[in-house]
């Protein structure tokens, strides 16, 4: 089974419980992919956090162009799934006070 772990910032000093949970899942034989919007701004002094950073895909690390490229790649590689996700996110955004773009 593949599991995606998605958080705003990872790793972070206060996220040691998340690291333990991920390592526990991997110890059970599950595959865990780590995703974060951005890296933590604090310096990581714990070697375990540094290892987790290497395993984490940072979504905004490539800037706006990198994000647009990845969006295009997914739309081409998985058009049906991309379209379903697009419809779902727009449905949530329309119902949101913040609107479609900010949701």
Contact map, one row per residue, 1 for C-alpha under 8 A:
1110000000000000000000000000011000000000000000000000000000000000000000000000000000000000000000000000000
1111000000000000000000000000011110000000000000000000000000000000000000000000000000000000000000000000000
1111100000000000000000000000011110000000000000000000000000000000000000000000000000000000000000000000000
0111110000000000000000000000000111100000000000000000000000000000000000000000000000000000000000000000000
0011111000000000000000000000000111100000000000000000000000000000000000000000000000000000000000000000000
0001111100000000000000000000000001110000000000000000000000000000000000000000000000000000000000000000000
0000111111000000000000000000000000111000000000000000000000000000000000000000000000000000000000000000000
0000011111000000000000000000000000011100000000000000000000000000000000000000000000000000000000000000000
0000001111110000000000000000000000011111000000000000000000000000000000000000000000000000000000000000000
0000001111110010000000000000000000110111000000000000100100000000000000000000000000000000000000000000000
0000000011111010001000000000000000000011000000001101100000000000000000000000000000000000000000000000000
0000000011111111000000000000000000000001010100001000000000000000000000000000000000000000000000000000000
0000000000111111000000000000000000000000000100001000000000000000000000000000000000000000000000000000000
0000000000011111100000000000000000000000000000000000000000000000000000000000000000000000000000000000000
0000000001111111111000000000000000000000000000000000000000000000000000000000000000000000000000000000000
0000000000011111111100000000000000000000000000000000000000000000000000000000000000000000000000000000000
0000000000000111111110000000000000000000000000000000000000000000000000000000000000000000000000000000000
0000000000000011111111000000000000000000000000000000000000000000000000000000000000000000000000000000000
0000000000100011111111100000000000000000000000000001000000000000000000000000000000000000000000000000000
0000000000000001111111110000000000000000000000000000000000000000000000000000000000000000000000000000000
0000000000000000111111111000000000000000000000000000000000000000000000000000000000000000000000000000000
0000000000000000011111111100000100000000000000000000000000000000000000000000000000000000000000000000000
0000000000000000001111111110000000000000000000000000000000000000000000000000000000000000000000000000000
0000000000000000000111111111000000000000000000000000000000000000000000000000000000000000000000000000000
0000000000000000000011111111111100000000000000000000000000000000000000000000000000000000000000000000000
0000000000000000000001111111111100000000000000000000000000000000000000000000000000000000000000000000000
0000000000000000000000111111110000000000000000000000000000000000000000000000000000000000000000000000000
0000000000000000000000011111110000000000000000000000000000000000000000000000000000000000000000000000000
0000000000000000000000001111111000000000000000000000000000000000000000000000000000000000000000000000000
1110000000000000000000001111111100000000000000000000000000000000000000000000000000000000000000000000000
1110000000000000000000001100111110000000000000000000000000000000000000000000000000000000000000000000000
0111100000000000000001001100011111000000000000000000000000000000000000000000000000000000000000000000000
0111100000000000000000000000001111100000000000000000001100000000000000000000000000000000000000000000000
0001110000000000000000000000000111110000000000000000001110000000000000000000000000000000000000000000000
0001111001000000000000000000000011111000000000000000000111100000000000000000000000000000000000000000000
0000011111000000000000000000000001111110000000000000000111100000000000000000000000000000000000000000000
0000001110000000000000000000000000111110000000000000000001110000000000000000000000000000000000000000000
0000000111000000000000000000000000011111000000000000000001111000000000000000000000000000000000000000000
0000000011100000000000000000000000011111100000000000100001000000000000000000000000000000000000000000000
0000000011110000000000000000000000000111111000000000000000000000000000000000000000000000000000000000000
0000000000000000000000000000000000000011111000000000000000000000000000000000000000000000000000000000000
0000000000010000000000000000000000000001111100000000000000000000000000000000000000000000000000000000000
0000000000000000000000000000000000000001111110000000000000000000000000000000000000000000000000000000000
0000000000011000000000000000000000000000011111101100000000000000000000000000000000000000000000000000000
0000000000000000000000000000000000000000001111101100000000000000000000000000000000000000000000000000000
0000000000000000000000000000000000000000000111111100000000000000000000000000000000000000000000000000000
0000000000000000000000000000000000000000000111111110000000000000000000000000000000000000000000000000000
0000000000000000000000000000000000000000000001111111000000000000000000000000000000000000000000000000000
0000000000111000000000000000000000000000000111111111100000000000000000000000000000000000000000000000000
0000000000100000000000000000000000000000000111111111110000000000000000000000000000000000000000000000000
0000000000000000000000000000000000000000000000111111111000000000000000000000000000000000000000000000000
0000000000100000001000000000000000000000000000011111111100000000000000000000000000000000000000000000000
0000000001100000000000000000000000000010000000001111111100000000000000000000000000000000000000000000000
0000000000000000000000000000000000000000000000000111111100000000000000000000000000000000000000000000000
0000000000000000000000000000000011000000000000000011111110000000000000000000000000000000000000000000000
0000000001000000000000000000000011110000000000000001111111000000000000000000000000000000000000000000000
0000000000000000000000000000000001110000000000000000001111100000000000000000000000000000000000000000000
0000000000000000000000000000000000111110000000000000000111111000000000000000000000000000000000000000000
0000000000000000000000000000000000111100000000000000000011111100001000000000000000000000000000000000000
0000000000000000000000000000000000001100000000000000000001111111011000000000000000000000000000000000000
0000000000000000000000000000000000000100000000000000000001111110010000000000000000000000000000000000000
0000000000000000000000000000000000000000000000000000000000111111111000000000000000000000000000000000000
0000000000000000000000000000000000000000000000000000000000011111111000000000000000000000000000000000000
0000000000000000000000000000000000000000000000000000000000010111111100000000000000000000000000000000000
0000000000000000000000000000000000000000000000000000000000000111111110000000000000000000000000000000000
0000000000000000000000000000000000000000000000000000000000011111111111000000000000000000000000000000000
0000000000000000000000000000000000000000000000000000000000110111111111100000000000000000000000000000000
0000000000000000000000000000000000000000000000000000000000000001111111110000000000000000000000000000000
0000000000000000000000000000000000000000000000000000000000000000111111111000000000000000000000000000000
0000000000000000000000000000000000000000000000000000000000000000011111111100000000000000000000000000000
0000000000000000000000000000000000000000000000000000000000000000001111111110000000000000000000000000000
0000000000000000000000000000000000000000000000000000000000000000000111111111000000000000000000000000000
0000000000000000000000000000000000000000000000000000000000000000000011111111100000000000000000000000000
0000000000000000000000000000000000000000000000000000000000000000000001111111111001000000000000000000000
0000000000000000000000000000000000000000000000000000000000000000000000111111111001100000000000000000000
0000000000000000000000000000000000000000000000000000000000000000000000011111111000000000000000000000000
0000000000000000000000000000000000000000000000000000000000000000000000001111111000000000000000000000000
0000000000000000000000000000000000000000000000000000000000000000000000000111111111000000000000000000000
0000000000000000000000000000000000000000000000000000000000000000000000000111111111100000000000000000000
0000000000000000000000000000000000000000000000000000000000000000000000000000011111110000000000000000000
0000000000000000000000000000000000000000000000000000000000000000000000000000011111111000000000000000000
0000000000000000000000000000000000000000000000000000000000000000000000000110011111111100000000000000000
0000000000000000000000000000000000000000000000000000000000000000000000000010001111111110000000000000000
0000000000000000000000000000000000000000000000000000000000000000000000000000000111111111000000000000000
0000000000000000000000000000000000000000000000000000000000000000000000000000000011111111100000000000000
0000000000000000000000000000000000000000000000000000000000000000000000000000000001111111110000000000000
0000000000000000000000000000000000000000000000000000000000000000000000000000000000111111111000000000000
0000000000000000000000000000000000000000000000000000000000000000000000000000000000011111111100000000000
0000000000000000000000000000000000000000000000000000000000000000000000000000000000001111111110000001001
0000000000000000000000000000000000000000000000000000000000000000000000000000000000000111111111000001000
0000000000000000000000000000000000000000000000000000000000000000000000000000000000000011111111100000000
0000000000000000000000000000000000000000000000000000000000000000000000000000000000000001111111110001001
0000000000000000000000000000000000000000000000000000000000000000000000000000000000000000111111111111111
0000000000000000000000000000000000000000000000000000000000000000000000000000000000000000011111111011000
0000000000000000000000000000000000000000000000000000000000000000000000000000000000000000001111111010000
0000000000000000000000000000000000000000000000000000000000000000000000000000000000000000000111111111001
0000000000000000000000000000000000000000000000000000000000000000000000000000000000000000000011111110000
0000000000000000000000000000000000000000000000000000000000000000000000000000000000000000000010011111111
0000000000000000000000000000000000000000000000000000000000000000000000000000000000000000000011111111111
0000000000000000000000000000000000000000000000000000000000000000000000000000000000000000110111010111111
0000000000000000000000000000000000000000000000000000000000000000000000000000000000000000000010000111111
0000000000000000000000000000000000000000000000000000000000000000000000000000000000000000000010000111111
0000000000000000000000000000000000000000000000000000000000000000000000000000000000000000100110010111111
